């Protein structure tokens, strides 16, 4: 039982061996650098006009040709990013390309103004790598909407270009910055995310606070529950069990973390995150984070199955105890189970027995 648990966990850690991230990404980040580009086009009727780009002069017409083909096929939908591999005259030759059409509302003052909006493109890394950050890229592009109200774009130098230039730092690098910030303390943040513990960052700049908040949201399983009532019960159960916020004080280097909590499951993932950060590879770090969440979900589903079986079999109850002892995430799993089975008396009884078992094990090991 414990051997299979360890093997499964190791499989989920070995993302490099399983080709979760492209070899191109790994090679790029061995150089601790990545060339990133952007481009913005005005889209009027069937016409595509360059507004600004950081691409080499020979590569921009190639990108414009690619986008024109996508638009003619109806492959770019308003507000929804599209990610693909494009071949351009850049050092990488083939790069991941995120494209999004931002449609503009017609102005009441100029109802006949010809214009469909703007096409925003971000290029860097690989298609697989950018796909890991699709939601972040969509949100970042939407943040540009208010700055694109007039075709003249008189704010190109002061607002639009600086914003486009920061796409990679703001949309992709936040997980890397958080791991670099807390180092081995990343296990505390992982546990806080799983257990719905509030994290407060003090004596820090706004960017660091935003980075930590985004990391916690990305690592959390909240919103993945099938029922809203279950999610609400889970949040309530977690808040009752963990009343103290995790505090990150950035007045020291490294930061001081207070009211910390973790378990063996989160501790075991720490080295994987540190390895990804050492390679300066945000795409690998995001894949590790997704694998972390996937393993937690798999264990939650396994416990649900064991609890159902334990209602009819004492042997299944014994297997539940073995599973919780072996997975290293028993405290979080039982909090979830208690919330999800709150209206099922028999299941609640099973969960209570399991909680008592884990409590006794902790006291015996103390």
C-alpha positions, 0 to 999 in steps of 0.5 A: 500500500505505502509502496504504491503511494510513493510510486504514484507520488514520484510519477507525479513529480517527474514532469521533466521525464514525462515531457510535460514541458517542451524541450525548447523551453528547457533549453531556453531556460538553461540560458536563464533568459527567454526572448519575448515579443508582442505585436498589436494590430488595428483590425478594420473590416478585412484590413490589418494594420500594424500599430506597434511591435517588438518583433524584428522587422523581417518577422513582423510581416510573417506574423501579420500574414499568419493572423490574416489567415486566422481571421479569414477562417474565423479562428479568432473570436472576440475576447478569447485567446488562441494559442498556436506555434508559429514559425518566424524569423526570430532566433527560436524560429518556432515559438508559441504565439497567443493571439486575441481579438479585442472588439471595440464598441462603436462610439455613439459620437461616431456610429459609422466609424469603420473598425472591428477592434485590435488584435493583440499577440504575445510570442515566447516559449512554446505553445504548450508553455503558453497554454499553461497560462491561458487564463492569465493571458486572457485577463492581461489582454482584457486589462488593455481594453480601456486604453484602446478607445481611439484608433489614433492611440495617442497613449501608445508611448505612455500606456499601451507599449509599456503595458504590452512590454510587461506581458511576460513578467506580469502573466507568466513569472508570478509563480517563479517570483513567489518560489524565489521569495519564500524558498523552502517555505513554499510548503506552507503556501501549498498547505494554506491553499489546500486548507483555505487558510488566508495568507496575509503579506505585510511590509511588502510592495503591491506586486509581491502581495498580488503575486502571493494572492495569485499563487494561492488562487492557482494552487487552491482547489476551490471552485473545482467542487461539483456543488456550490453548497459543498464549496461553501461548507468546505470554506466554513470547515477550513476556517473553523479548523485554521483560525489564524492567518498565514503571515508573510513579513517581507521586512526581512530577507528571506521573509519571516513566515508566522502561523505556519502549517504543513503536512508531509504531502506538501513538504514532499513537493517542496524540492520539485518547486525549488528545482524548477525555480533554480532552472528559472523555468516558469512553465515547468513550475506551472506544470509542477503546480498543476501536477500537485493539484491533480495528485490532491484531487486524485487522493480526495476522490480515493478517500471518497470511495473508501468512505463509501465502502467503509459504510459497509465493510470494516476492512474498507475502514482499515484501508481508509486508515492505511490510505490516510497514513500513507498519503501524507495529506490526511488533515486536508482530505478529512476536512474536505470529507467532513464538509462534503458528507455533512448531511450524511450521518453514516459517512460523518461517523466514518469521518469522525473515526478516521479523524480520531485515528489520525489524531492518535497517530499524531500523538503517538509520533509526538 
